[in-house]
Amino acid sequence: MIEKFLNDQQDAAAVEKVYTRLVDLLTTGEEILYIAVQKKPLVNLFPDCIALTNKRVLFFTPANLGLSIKFIDFVWKDIVDVHTKEEIIGAVFTVKTVNGAEMGVDYLPKVQARKLYQYSQERKEAEREARRLRELEEKRAESGAVMIDSPGHVAIQPPAPAPVAAPEPAPIPEPVKEEPVAKPDELTEKLKKLKMLFDNSLISQEEYNQKKLELLKDL
């Protein structure tokens, strides 16, 4: 199981001890990417180790004369920088977190330090992309203006125009009921003629009254 972590001259005993401890720490979906082992120039009985997974960086330090091993870990989203410095003997690998904390291991074989840096840059790039997608999702949730079709394609749509209320139909005026208007001159003339007939005793009082009522009904 540990053979794939021995390709760059790692100390097999140190890798086995770290691997045994590490498998108990893995979370769901977490996998080991690389293990680097310190190689001090004189005495290298209890070397420090660095393990990279797809979710975090773990620094292992032997304790109690190698009988136990302590570790400290940092998740990738909290790491703002990784740095490798090659020296005359070996190299130093350091990570820096968002709150300013730093952790590193010296006397790493240079090839292993370079692999740590390579894997770390790949994970940081993946984390930046994941952070960008999360921010786009948050903006889309707030405005409804962004749709994410795939990790490499983002389509931005303008906000939908506000619905325009249809104008209310103008009220239809009720037809004006025209009341018949009698011509004043015509009615007056008829009443005069009727009165003249009555005065000349050509019609009776009853006939006069009845005819007058008929004329006035048209008013």
C-alpha positions as CSV (number, residue, x, y, z in Angstrom):
1,M,0.0,0.0,0.0
2,I,2.9,2.4,0.7
3,E,5.0,1.6,-2.3
4,K,3.6,4.5,-4.4
5,F,4.9,6.8,-1.7
6,L,8.5,5.5,-1.9
7,N,9.3,6.6,-5.5
8,D,11.5,9.5,-4.4
9,Q,13.8,7.8,-1.9
10,Q,11.5,8.3,1.1
11,D,12.5,6.4,4.2
12,A,10.2,3.3,4.1
13,A,9.9,2.9,7.9
14,A,8.9,6.6,8.4
15,V,6.4,6.4,5.6
16,E,4.8,3.3,7.0
17,K,4.5,4.8,10.4
18,V,2.9,8.0,9.0
19,Y,0.7,6.1,6.6
20,T,-0.7,3.9,9.4
21,R,-1.5,7.0,11.5
22,L,-2.8,8.9,8.5
23,V,-5.4,6.3,7.3
24,D,-7.1,6.7,10.7
25,L,-7.4,10.4,10.1
26,L,-8.9,10.4,6.6
27,T,-12.4,11.8,6.2
28,T,-15.0,10.8,3.7
29,G,-13.7,11.4,0.2
30,E,-10.2,12.2,1.4
31,E,-7.2,10.5,-0.3
32,I,-3.5,10.7,0.2
33,L,-1.5,12.5,-2.6
34,Y,2.0,12.5,-1.4
35,I,4.3,11.8,1.6
36,A,7.6,13.5,2.0
37,V,10.2,12.5,4.7
38,Q,12.9,14.7,6.3
39,K,16.5,13.5,5.7
40,K,18.9,15.1,8.2
41,P,22.6,15.0,7.2
42,L,23.9,13.2,10.3
43,V,21.3,11.5,12.5
44,N,18.0,10.8,10.9
45,L,16.4,8.4,13.4
46,F,13.1,10.3,13.9
47,P,12.5,12.4,10.9
48,D,9.6,14.8,10.5
49,C,7.2,14.1,7.6
50,I,4.7,16.0,5.5
51,A,1.6,14.4,4.0
52,L,-0.6,16.0,1.4
53,T,-4.2,14.9,0.8
54,N,-6.9,16.4,-1.5
55,K,-8.3,18.2,1.5
56,R,-5.3,19.3,3.7
57,V,-1.6,19.4,4.6
58,L,-0.5,17.4,7.6
59,F,2.9,17.8,9.5
60,F,4.0,14.8,11.5
61,T,6.6,15.0,14.3
62,P,7.8,11.9,16.2
63,A,7.6,12.0,20.0
64,N,8.6,9.8,22.9
65,L,11.7,8.6,21.1
66,G,9.7,7.6,18.1
67,L,7.1,5.6,20.1
68,S,4.3,8.1,19.2
69,I,3.7,10.7,16.5
70,K,2.1,14.1,16.7
71,F,0.5,16.0,13.9
72,I,-0.9,19.3,13.0
73,D,-3.0,19.9,9.9
74,F,-4.2,22.8,7.7
75,V,-7.1,22.6,5.2
76,W,-6.4,24.0,1.8
77,K,-9.0,26.8,1.9
78,D,-7.0,28.2,4.9
79,I,-3.7,28.2,3.1
80,V,-2.7,31.4,1.3
81,D,0.8,30.5,0.3
82,V,3.2,27.6,-0.1
83,H,6.9,28.1,-0.4
84,T,9.9,25.9,-1.2
85,K,13.5,27.1,-0.6
86,E,16.4,24.9,-1.8
87,E,19.5,25.1,0.2
88,I,23.0,23.5,0.0
89,I,21.7,20.4,1.9
90,G,18.1,19.7,1.1
91,A,15.2,22.1,0.9
92,V,12.6,23.8,3.2
93,F,8.9,23.5,2.5
94,T,6.7,26.0,4.3
95,V,2.9,26.8,4.3
96,K,1.3,30.1,5.4
97,T,-2.3,30.3,6.6
98,V,-4.9,33.1,6.4
99,N,-4.4,34.0,10.0
100,G,-0.6,34.4,9.5
101,A,0.5,31.1,11.0
102,E,3.5,29.3,9.4
103,M,4.6,25.7,9.5
104,G,7.5,24.1,7.7
105,V,10.0,21.2,7.5
106,D,13.7,21.6,6.6
107,Y,16.2,19.1,5.3
108,L,13.8,17.6,2.8
109,P,15.3,15.9,-0.3
110,K,15.0,18.5,-3.1
111,V,13.0,16.1,-5.3
112,Q,10.5,15.6,-2.6
113,A,10.2,19.3,-1.8
114,R,9.5,20.0,-5.5
115,K,6.8,17.3,-5.6
116,L,5.2,18.9,-2.5
117,Y,5.3,22.3,-4.1
118,Q,3.8,20.9,-7.4
119,Y,0.9,19.1,-5.6
120,S,0.3,22.1,-3.4
121,Q,0.0,24.4,-6.3
122,E,-2.5,22.1,-8.0
123,R,-4.6,21.9,-4.9
124,K,-4.5,25.6,-4.3
125,E,-5.6,26.2,-7.9
126,A,-8.5,23.7,-7.4
127,E,-9.5,25.5,-4.2
128,R,-9.4,28.9,-5.9
129,E,-11.7,27.5,-8.7
130,A,-14.0,26.0,-6.0
131,R,-14.1,29.3,-4.2
132,R,-14.9,31.2,-7.4
133,L,-17.8,28.8,-8.1
134,R,-19.1,29.2,-4.6
135,E,-19.1,33.0,-5.0
136,L,-20.9,32.7,-8.3
137,E,-23.5,30.4,-6.7
138,E,-24.0,32.9,-3.9
139,K,-24.5,35.8,-6.4
140,R,-26.8,33.7,-8.5
141,A,-28.9,32.9,-5.3
142,E,-29.0,36.6,-4.5
143,S,-29.9,38.0,-7.9
144,G,-31.0,35.1,-10.0
145,A,-28.8,36.5,-12.8
146,V,-26.1,33.9,-13.1
147,M,-26.3,30.3,-14.2
148,I,-23.4,27.8,-13.9
149,D,-23.6,25.3,-16.7
150,S,-20.3,23.6,-16.0
151,P,-17.1,24.3,-14.1
152,G,-15.6,25.9,-17.2
153,H,-18.6,27.8,-18.4
154,V,-20.6,30.6,-16.8
155,A,-23.4,32.2,-18.5
156,I,-24.6,35.6,-17.3
157,Q,-28.1,36.6,-18.0
158,P,-29.5,40.1,-17.5
159,P,-32.2,40.4,-14.9
160,A,-35.7,39.7,-16.2
161,P,-37.6,42.9,-16.9
162,A,-40.3,43.7,-14.4
163,P,-43.7,42.8,-15.7
164,V,-45.6,45.7,-17.1
165,A,-49.1,45.9,-15.9
166,A,-51.6,46.0,-18.8
167,P,-53.4,49.3,-19.0
168,E,-56.9,49.2,-17.6
169,P,-59.5,49.6,-20.3
170,A,-61.0,53.0,-20.4
171,P,-64.5,53.1,-19.0
172,I,-67.1,53.1,-21.7
173,P,-69.3,56.1,-21.2
174,E,-73.0,55.3,-20.8
175,P,-75.1,56.6,-23.6
176,V,-76.7,59.8,-22.7
177,K,-80.4,59.4,-22.7
178,E,-81.8,62.2,-24.7
179,E,-85.1,63.4,-23.6
180,P,-87.4,64.8,-26.2
181,V,-87.4,68.5,-26.1
182,A,-90.6,70.1,-27.3
183,K,-90.1,73.1,-29.4
184,P,-91.2,76.0,-27.3
185,D,-92.7,77.9,-30.2
186,E,-94.7,74.9,-31.5
187,L,-96.1,74.0,-28.1
188,T,-96.9,77.6,-27.4
189,E,-98.7,78.0,-30.7
190,K,-100.7,74.9,-30.1
191,L,-101.7,76.1,-26.6
192,K,-102.7,79.5,-28.0
193,K,-104.9,77.9,-30.7
194,L,-106.4,75.6,-28.1
195,K,-107.2,78.6,-25.9
196,M,-108.6,80.5,-28.9
197,L,-111.0,77.6,-29.7
198,F,-112.2,77.5,-26.1
199,D,-112.6,81.3,-25.9
200,N,-114.7,81.2,-29.1
201,S,-116.9,78.4,-27.6
202,L,-115.8,76.0,-30.3
203,I,-114.8,73.4,-27.7
204,S,-116.1,72.7,-24.2
205,Q,-114.2,73.1,-21.0
206,E,-113.8,69.4,-20.7
207,E,-112.4,69.1,-24.2
208,Y,-110.1,72.0,-23.6
209,N,-108.7,70.5,-20.4
210,Q,-108.2,67.1,-22.0
211,K,-106.4,68.5,-25.0
212,K,-104.2,70.7,-22.8
213,L,-103.2,67.7,-20.7
214,E,-102.2,65.8,-23.8
215,L,-100.0,68.6,-25.0
216,L,-98.3,69.1,-21.7
217,K,-97.6,65.3,-21.4
218,D,-94.9,65.7,-24.1
219,L,-92.9,68.1,-22.0
